[in-house]
Amino acid sequence: YQRRVHGGLTVLEVEELHRVFRQFDKDGGGTIDIEELRQVLLSMGLNLTEREVKDMMAKVDEDSSGEIEFTEFVALVSDRVSADLEEDIAVAWTVLGGEQNEWLSSAQIRQILVEHGDNLTTEEINQLISEADVDGDGEVTWEEFRRMMRTR
């Protein structure tokens, strides 16, 4: 399984973002302007308004240059991915019955990882559960579950 290494992104996701960034960096200067950013976001399936793109750019354009470098671009995308990931984790918790319980059993966790775990091996699933279930009681609390899912 791929651990998340940069703002919720995996190494492969960061490499793919770099490829996309270079594709839209027309002059090869290592930056993209607001129109290029809009095109990148469209290519990623994000059809945002001009105002939304300006707001996103302003949020990460640390040097106020009107252009963003790759590291700023990764920060922008990882913020969005992180928000989506939190929502997915909350949905998974609810689907497993976590809304009615303060904890989930190891069996319930195993079920969701088998069904949605990107082809994790049994050993990897056992490792994740072991890491999440800090006190070894066979139950995983919301915070333990959230921490486990954010690291996978």
N, C-alpha and C positions, 0 to 999 in steps of 0.2 A: 504494500500500500504506500501511497505517497503522503508524507507528512507535509503539512502546510508550513512554509518557511518564510514567507514575506507577506505580511498583512492578510493572511488567509489564503494566499496563493501558493501553489506547489512550484517546484523548480521548473517542471515542464510548462506550466501556465505562464510563468515569467518569461521563459524562452519564446513561447508563442507570442506573447505581447511584444517582445523585442522585435520579432520578425514583422509583425503588423505595424509597429511604430516606424521601423525603417522603410517599409513600403510606402507610408504616407509622408515621410520626411523627404519631400521632393528634391531639395537642394543638398541633402546629405549633411546638413549642418548640425544635426543632433538635437533639433528642436522642431516642434510643430506649432503652427498658429491656430487660431480659433476655428477657421474654416477647415483646416486639415483635421483638427480634433473632431469636428462635427462629422466629417467623412469617416474617420476611424470608428466613431461610435455607431454610425449607420451601418458600417460593415460588420459590427458586432451585434446588430439587431436592435440597437437602441435608437429609436426615432424620437429625439428630444426636441423641444422647442429651442429657439435661439436664446431665449432668456435662461433656460435650464443649462444649456451649454456654456453660456457666459458665467453663470453662477458656479458651475463645476470648475471652470478654468480659473476663476478668481480664487477659489478655495485652495488650489494647489500651486498656482503660479507664485511661488515664494519670493521671487526677485522682481515681481511686477513688470516683467519684460514684454508681456503680451504673447509670449510663447512658452511652451512647457518642454522641459527636458524629459528624458526617459524616466528618470527616478520620480519626477512629479507625476508623470503619466501612470506609473505603477501605483503610486499612492492614490490617485483618483480611482483607478479600477479596483484596487483592493478595498477601498471604502465601500464601494458598491457590492463587491463580492462578499465582504464581511456582513453587510446588512442582509443580503440574501441568505447567507449561511445561517445566521441567527434565526431567521424566519423558518428555514428548513428544519433546524434543530428543534424548534418549538413545536412544529407540526409533527415531527417524528415522536417526540415525547408524548403528545396528545394521542396520536394513533396507537401507541403502545399502552395507553391507559394511565399515563403519568398525570393527567389532569385530575383524576380521581384519587390518586395515591401520591404520597410524598416521596416514593421510591419506586424503582422498577427492579424486577428480579433479573438475575443473570440470564435466565432463559429468554426473557422478553428482549433483552439487549441482543442476545445471540440471534434471535429471530429477525430483528431489523437489519442487523449487519449482514446476515445471509441474503436477505431479500434486496438490500440496497447498498451492499458493501463493496461494489466495484471488484468482484471476484476475489475477495479476501480468502486466504487459506484458513483452515481451522486453527492453526497455530497463531496466526495474526489476530484472529478474533479473540482467542483465549488471552493473548497478550494485552489487547485493548481493554478487555473486561477486567483483567487483573490490575492494570494500571488505573482504571477508573474506580474500582471498588477498593478504596484506600484501606478501609478497616477490615476487609476480607469477610464480611458478613453475608455475602451473596446478594446484597441489595445495593443499588446505585441510586443516589439522590439526584435531584435536578442539577445541582452544581457539578457533581461528579460526571453526570451524563453530558452536560454542556461542555465541560473541559475535554472529555474523551472525544466527542464529535468534532470539536474545533481542531484537534491535533491529527485527525485522520486525513 
